[in-house]
Amino acid sequence: MKKVVLTFGLIAGTLSIIFTFLIATLCDWESIDFGRAELIGYASMIIALSMIFFGIKSYRDNYAGGKITFWKGVQIGLLITSIGSVMYVIGGEAYSAFNPGFAPKVMEKYKEFETNKMKAKGASQAEIDTVMKQMTDMIKMMENPLIRFGIYIIEIFPVGLIITLLSAALLRKREVFPDAAVA
């Protein structure tokens, strides 16, 4: 199990780092707006964390004789998710280290983006000021590495959990994507 978890966890993590660098660079260059960046970001998480499905399937087909329990699938999926999530954090931190002005610059652009979005929806200045204060407080909190770690994990881990539960439920049935050697 260790080999499967490490292999697929490292693949998921590597993909998440690549996508993090790509999306952050596109935001930094103002090639995509924040609405698209968020959508592309979650889509890239799904792509990277699809390795959970393939990891559970690999374990089922190569180590478990073609069958796996739901809970064993969940265990494997959560381990892969954990590796991928930690690597996602590393990717975000590495990008910030390589591009030190990125975080403050992007946060200011994001505040401007949110302000314009709220104005377009007809929000009052008091509502805008309240949201801007919350964002300023969040930016200040993000200076703490432990809080930043928690926020990164909160972004990606739930995606991995959902993919884990779906994959474990699907792959416990032999008929779902059977091993070619068995079929």
Backbone hydrogen bonds in HBPLUS format (Angstrom, degrees):
<---DONOR---> <-ACCEPTOR-->    atom                        ^
c    i                          cat <-CA-CA->   ^        H-A-AA   ^      H-
h    n   atom  resd res      DA  || num        DHA   H-A  angle D-A-AA Bond
n    s   type  num  typ     dist DA aas  dist angle  dist       angle   num
A0005-VAL N   A0001-MET O   2.94 MM   4  6.15 171.9  1.94 162.4 164.5     1
A0006-LEU N   A0002-LYS O   2.90 MM   4  6.00 168.0  1.91 151.3 155.2     2
A0007-THR N   A0003-LYS O   2.88 MM   4  5.91 166.1  1.89 148.9 153.7     3
A0008-PHE N   A0004-VAL O   2.97 MM   4  6.03 172.1  1.98 155.3 156.6     4
A0009-GLY N   A0005-VAL O   2.80 MM   4  5.59 146.8  1.91 140.3 150.9     5
A0010-LEU N   A0006-LEU O   2.88 MM   4  5.83 159.5  1.92 145.3 150.5     6
A0011-ILE N   A0007-THR O   3.05 MM   4  6.29 150.8  2.14 142.9 151.4     7
A0012-ALA N   A0008-PHE O   2.96 MM   4  6.06 164.2  1.99 141.7 146.3     8
A0013-GLY N   A0009-GLY O   2.87 MM   4  6.03 158.8  1.91 145.4 152.0     9
A0014-THR N   A0010-LEU O   2.85 MM   4  5.91 158.2  1.89 143.3 149.3    10
A0015-LEU N   A0011-ILE O   2.94 MM   4  6.16 164.1  1.97 152.7 156.9    11
A0016-SER N   A0012-ALA O   2.95 MM   4  6.18 154.7  2.01 144.9 152.4    12
A0017-ILE N   A0013-GLY O   2.92 MM   4  6.20 151.3  2.00 148.3 155.7    13
A0018-ILE N   A0014-THR O   2.98 MM   4  6.25 163.6  2.00 152.4 156.5    14
A0019-PHE N   A0015-LEU O   2.90 MM   4  6.13 167.2  1.92 154.9 158.2    15
A0020-THR N   A0016-SER O   2.85 MM   4  5.95 150.8  1.94 141.1 149.8    16
A0021-PHE N   A0017-ILE O   2.98 MM   4  6.24 165.9  2.00 155.0 157.1    17
A0022-LEU N   A0018-ILE O   2.98 MM   4  6.20 161.7  2.02 149.5 155.1    18
A0023-ILE N   A0019-PHE O   2.85 MM   4  5.95 175.5  1.85 156.6 157.8    19
A0024-ALA N   A0020-THR O   2.91 MM   4  5.89 163.3  1.94 148.9 154.6    20
A0025-THR N   A0021-PHE O   2.96 MM   4  5.95 155.6  2.02 141.8 148.9    21
A0026-LEU N   A0022-LEU O   2.99 MM   4  6.23 159.1  2.03 148.1 153.9    22
A0027-CYS N   A0023-ILE O   2.91 MM   4  6.18 154.0  1.98 149.2 156.3    23
A0028-ASP N   A0024-ALA O   2.83 MM   4  6.02 160.2  1.87 148.8 154.8    24
A0029-TRP N   A0025-THR O   2.90 MM   4  6.09 153.5  1.97 150.2 156.8    25
A0031-SER N   A0026-LEU O   2.81 MM   5  5.06 155.2  1.87 160.9 160.8    26
A0030-GLU N   A0027-CYS O   2.96 MM   3  4.81 152.0  2.04 100.4 109.0    27
A0037-ALA N   A0033-ASP O   2.88 MM   4  6.08 156.8  1.94 149.7 157.6    28
A0038-GLU N   A0034-PHE O   2.98 MM   4  6.05 156.2  2.04 144.0 148.3    29
A0039-LEU N   A0035-GLY O   3.26 MM   4  6.50 163.0  2.29 142.9 147.3    30
A0040-ILE N   A0036-ARG O   2.74 MM   4  5.92 172.2  1.74 162.7 164.9    31
A0041-GLY N   A0037-ALA O   2.72 MM   4  5.72 149.0  1.81 139.8 149.7    32
A0042-TYR N   A0038-GLU O   3.01 MM   4  6.28 162.8  2.04 152.0 154.2    33
A0043-ALA N   A0039-LEU O   2.97 MM   4  6.17 155.2  2.03 146.6 154.5    34
A0044-SER N   A0040-ILE O   2.82 MM   4  5.99 152.9  1.89 147.1 154.4    35
A0045-MET N   A0041-GLY O   3.01 MM   4  6.31 143.8  2.15 140.6 150.7    36
A0046-ILE N   A0042-TYR O   3.04 MM   4  6.31 155.4  2.10 145.4 151.1    37
A0047-ILE N   A0043-ALA O   2.97 MM   4  6.29 157.4  2.03 148.0 154.3    38
A0048-ALA N   A0044-SER O   2.88 MM   4  6.07 171.3  1.89 150.6 152.9    39
A0049-LEU N   A0045-MET O   2.76 MM   4  5.83 164.0  1.78 151.0 156.5    40
A0050-SER N   A0046-ILE O   2.90 MM   4  5.89 107.6  2.44 135.0 149.7    41
A0050-SER N   A0047-ILE O   3.19 MM   3  5.22 154.4  2.26  99.4 107.0    42
A0051-MET N   A0048-ALA O   3.36 MM   3  6.25 168.0  2.38 116.1 119.4    43
A0052-ILE N   A0049-LEU O   2.99 MM   3  5.62 166.2  2.01 115.0 119.4    44
A0053-PHE N   A0050-SER O   3.05 MM   3  5.48 120.8  2.41 107.8 119.3    45
A0054-PHE N   A0050-SER O   3.38 MM   4  6.83 161.6  2.41 148.3 151.9    46
A0055-GLY N   A0051-MET O   2.76 MM   4  5.82 144.6  1.88 140.9 151.0    47
A0056-ILE N   A0052-ILE O   2.92 MM   4  6.15 166.8  1.94 158.1 160.3    48
A0057-LYS N   A0053-PHE O   2.93 MM   4  6.12 162.4  1.96 151.0 156.6    49
A0058-SER N   A0054-PHE O   2.85 MM   4  5.89 153.7  1.92 137.4 145.1    50
A0059-TYR N   A0055-GLY O   2.97 MM   4  6.20 161.6  2.01 149.3 153.8    51
A0060-ARG N   A0056-ILE O   2.91 MM   4  6.13 165.9  1.93 150.9 155.2    52
A0061-ASP N   A0057-LYS O   2.86 MM   4  6.01 168.5  1.87 156.3 159.0    53
A0062-ASN N   A0058-SER O   2.83 MM   4  5.70 159.6  1.87 149.7 155.6    54
A0063-TYR N   A0059-TYR O   2.90 MM   4  5.14 152.2  1.98 135.9 141.8    55
A0064-ALA N   A0059-TYR O   3.03 MM   5  6.25 129.7  2.29 156.8 162.0    56
A0066-GLY N   A0060-ARG O   2.79 MM   6  5.07 146.7  1.89 158.6 150.7    57
A0067-LYS N   A0064-ALA O   3.38 MM   3  5.81 169.1  2.39 114.5 117.7    58
A0073-GLY N   A0069-THR O   3.04 MM   4  6.28 160.2  2.08 150.3 155.8    59
A0074-VAL N   A0070-PHE O   2.88 MM   4  6.22 149.6  1.97 147.7 157.2    60
A0075-GLN N   A0071-TRP O   2.89 MM   4  6.10 156.9  1.95 143.4 149.5    61
A0076-ILE N   A0072-LYS O   2.99 MM   4  6.26 167.3  2.01 153.5 155.7    62
A0077-GLY N   A0073-GLY O   2.86 MM   4  5.98 164.8  1.89 148.8 153.9    63
A0078-LEU N   A0074-VAL O   2.83 MM   4  5.96 159.6  1.87 153.3 157.9    64
A0079-LEU N   A0075-GLN O   3.09 MM   4  6.28 151.9  2.17 146.1 153.5    65
A0080-ILE N   A0076-ILE O   2.99 MM   4  6.26 160.8  2.03 153.2 158.4    66
A0081-THR N   A0077-GLY O   2.83 MM   4  6.00 158.5  1.88 146.2 153.2    67
A0082-SER N   A0078-LEU O   2.87 MM   4  6.00 151.8  1.95 139.6 146.9    68
A0083-ILE N   A0079-LEU O   3.11 MM   4  6.40 162.7  2.14 149.6 152.8    69
A0084-GLY N   A0080-ILE O   2.93 MM   4  6.14 173.9  1.93 157.4 159.4    70
A0085-SER N   A0081-THR O   2.76 MM   4  5.84 152.6  1.83 149.1 157.1    71
A0086-VAL N   A0082-SER O   3.01 MM   4  6.18 164.0  2.03 149.7 153.3    72
A0087-MET N   A0083-ILE O   3.03 MM   4  6.24 160.0  2.07 151.5 157.4    73
A0088-TYR N   A0084-GLY O   2.92 MM   4  6.10 139.6  2.08 137.7 149.1    74
A0089-VAL N   A0085-SER O   3.04 MM   4  6.41 153.2  2.12 148.6 154.4    75
A0090-ILE N   A0086-VAL O   2.99 MM   4  6.31 159.8  2.03 147.3 153.0    76
A0091-GLY N   A0087-MET O   2.83 MM   4  6.08 151.4  1.91 144.5 152.3    77
A0092-GLY N   A0088-TYR O   3.02 MM   4  6.34 156.9  2.07 149.1 154.3    78
A0093-GLU N   A0089-VAL O   2.92 MM   4  6.19 164.8  1.94 157.5 161.7    79
A0094-ALA N   A0090-ILE O   2.77 MM   4  5.87 155.8  1.83 147.8 155.5    80
A0095-TYR N   A0091-GLY O   2.94 MM   4  6.11 158.9  1.99 146.7 152.0    81
A0096-SER N   A0092-GLY O   3.13 MM   4  6.35 160.6  2.17 143.9 149.0    82
A0097-ALA N   A0093-GLU O   2.91 MM   4  6.18 144.4  2.04 143.7 154.1    83
A0098-PHE N   A0094-ALA O   2.89 MM   4  6.15 155.7  1.95 153.1 159.1    84
A0099-ASN N   A0095-TYR O   2.88 MM   4  5.96 137.9  2.06 144.6 156.5    85
A0102-PHE N   A0099-ASN O   2.95 MM   3  5.50 164.1  1.98 125.9 130.6    86
A0105-LYS N   A0101-GLY O   3.27 MM   4  6.18 159.5  2.31 148.5 154.6    87
A0106-VAL N   A0102-PHE O   2.83 MM   4  5.93 168.5  1.84 166.3 169.4    88
A0107-MET N   A0103-ALA O   2.91 MM   4  5.98 159.0  1.95 154.5 160.7    89
A0108-GLU N   A0104-PRO O   3.06 MM   4  6.24 155.5  2.12 145.4 151.1    90
A0109-LYS N   A0105-LYS O   3.07 MM   4  6.34 159.5  2.11 145.6 151.6    91
A0110-TYR N   A0106-VAL O   2.76 MM   4  5.95 150.2  1.85 146.7 155.7    92
A0111-LYS N   A0107-MET O   2.92 MM   4  6.16 153.6  1.99 145.2 151.6    93
A0112-GLU N   A0108-GLU O   3.04 MM   4  6.32 158.1  2.09 147.6 153.2    94
A0113-PHE N   A0109-LYS O   2.85 MM   4  6.11 154.9  1.92 146.4 153.8    95
A0114-GLU N   A0110-TYR O   2.87 MM   4  6.11 164.9  1.90 154.5 157.3    96
A0115-THR N   A0111-LYS O   2.91 MM   4  6.07 156.1  1.96 146.3 153.3    97
A0116-ASN N   A0112-GLU O   2.96 MM   4  6.18 166.4  1.98 152.5 155.6    98
A0117-LYS N   A0113-PHE O   2.97 MM   4  6.18 154.2  2.04 146.4 154.2    99
A0118-MET N   A0114-GLU O   2.87 MM   4  6.08 158.5  1.92 149.4 154.9   100
A0119-LYS N   A0115-THR O   2.88 MM   4  6.12 159.6  1.92 152.5 158.4   101
A0120-ALA N   A0116-ASN O   2.95 MM   4  6.10 155.4  2.01 144.4 151.0   102
A0121-LYS N   A0117-LYS O   3.17 MM   4  6.43 136.4  2.37 136.9 147.9   103
A0121-LYS N   A0118-MET O   3.11 MM   3  5.08 128.1  2.39  93.8 107.6   104
A0123-ALA N   A0118-MET O   2.98 MM   5  5.35 170.3  1.99 148.6 146.4   105
A0122-GLY N   A0119-LYS O   2.96 MM   3  5.00 154.7  2.02 102.5 110.5   106
A0128-ILE N   A0124-SER O   3.02 MM   4  6.34 160.9  2.06 151.0 156.5   107
A0129-ASP N   A0125-GLN O   2.80 MM   4  5.98 160.1  1.84 148.7 154.5   108
A0130-THR N   A0126-ALA O   2.97 MM   4  6.17 153.5  2.04 144.7 151.4   109
A0131-VAL N   A0127-GLU O   3.06 MM   4  6.34 163.5  2.09 150.9 154.4   110
A0132-MET N   A0128-ILE O   2.87 MM   4  6.08 159.3  1.91 152.8 159.4   111
A0133-LYS N   A0129-ASP O   2.91 MM   4  6.08 151.7  1.99 145.3 152.6   112
A0134-GLN N   A0130-THR O   3.03 MM   4  6.32 156.8  2.08 146.3 152.5   113
A0135-MET N   A0131-VAL O   2.89 MM   4  6.17 155.7  1.95 149.2 156.1   114
A0136-THR N   A0132-MET O   2.86 MM   4  6.06 154.5  1.93 145.5 152.7   115
A0137-ASP N   A0133-LYS O   2.91 MM   4  6.15 157.2  1.96 149.1 155.2   116
A0138-MET N   A0134-GLN O   2.91 MM   4  6.16 150.2  2.00 143.3 152.0   117
A0139-ILE N   A0135-MET O   2.88 MM   4  6.14 156.5  1.93 149.8 155.7   118
A0140-LYS N   A0136-THR O   3.03 MM   4  6.29 156.2  2.09 145.4 151.7   119
A0141-MET N   A0137-ASP O   2.93 MM   4  6.23 153.2  2.01 144.8 152.4   120
A0142-MET N   A0138-MET O   2.89 MM   4  6.14 146.4  2.01 147.1 156.5   121
A0143-GLU N   A0140-LYS O   3.19 MM   3  5.54 158.5  2.24 106.8 113.4   122
A0144-ASN N   A0141-MET O   3.02 MM   3  5.82 163.2  2.04 123.1 127.5   123
A0148-ARG N   A0144-ASN O   2.95 MM   4  6.19 161.6  1.98 157.0 163.1   124
A0149-PHE N   A0145-PRO O   2.86 MM   4  6.01 156.2  1.92 142.5 148.8   125
A0150-GLY N   A0146-LEU O   3.01 MM   4  6.26 160.0  2.05 143.5 148.6   126
A0151-ILE N   A0147-ILE O   2.90 MM   4  6.18 155.4  1.96 151.5 158.1   127
A0152-TYR N   A0148-ARG O   2.92 MM   4  6.19 164.6  1.95 155.5 159.4   128
A0153-ILE N   A0149-PHE O   2.96 MM   4  6.21 163.7  1.99 152.8 157.4   129
A0154-ILE N   A0150-GLY O   2.87 MM   4  6.06 155.8  1.93 146.2 153.2   130
A0155-GLU N   A0151-ILE O   3.03 MM   4  6.28 137.1  2.22 142.5 153.4   131
A0155-GLU N   A0152-TYR O   3.09 MM   3  5.16 129.6  2.36  95.6 109.2   132
A0156-ILE N   A0152-TYR O   3.29 MM   4  6.68 154.6  2.36 152.0 156.4   133
A0157-PHE N   A0153-ILE O   2.84 MM   4  5.53 160.2  1.88 154.3 161.1   134
A0159-VAL N   A0156-ILE O   3.06 MM   3  5.45 125.2  2.37 109.8 123.6   135
A0160-GLY N   A0156-ILE O   3.20 MM   4  6.58 158.3  2.25 154.4 160.8   136
A0161-LEU N   A0157-PHE O   2.84 MM   4  6.14 151.7  1.92 154.5 163.8   137
A0162-ILE N   A0158-PRO O   3.00 MM   4  6.22 161.3  2.04 147.5 151.0   138
A0163-ILE N   A0159-VAL O   3.05 MM   4  6.31 166.6  2.07 151.0 154.9   139
A0164-THR N   A0160-GLY O   2.81 MM   4  5.91 152.0  1.89 144.5 153.0   140
A0165-LEU N   A0161-LEU O   2.95 MM   4  6.19 167.3  1.96 153.7 155.8   141
A0166-LEU N   A0162-ILE O   3.00 MM   4  6.20 168.0  2.02 154.2 157.6   142
A0167-SER N   A0163-ILE O   2.87 MM   4  5.88 163.1  1.90 147.4 152.9   143
A0168-ALA N   A0164-THR O   2.82 MM   4  5.90 168.2  1.83 156.5 160.2   144
A0169-ALA N   A0165-LEU O   3.04 MM   4  6.07 155.0  2.10 141.0 148.0   145
A0170-LEU N   A0166-LEU O   2.95 MM   4  6.14 160.7  1.99 149.3 154.7   146
A0171-LEU N   A0167-SER O   2.83 MM   4  5.85 171.2  1.84 156.7 159.7   147
A0173-LYS N   A0170-LEU O   3.41 MM   3  6.21 166.7  2.43 116.9 120.7   148
A0176-VAL N   A0173-LYS O   3.19 MM   3  5.72 155.4  2.25 114.0 120.5   149
A0182-VAL N   A0179-ASP O   2.99 MM   3  5.28 132.0  2.23 105.1 117.9   150
A0183-ALA N   A0179-ASP O   2.93 MM   4  6.14 158.9  1.97 158.8 165.7   151
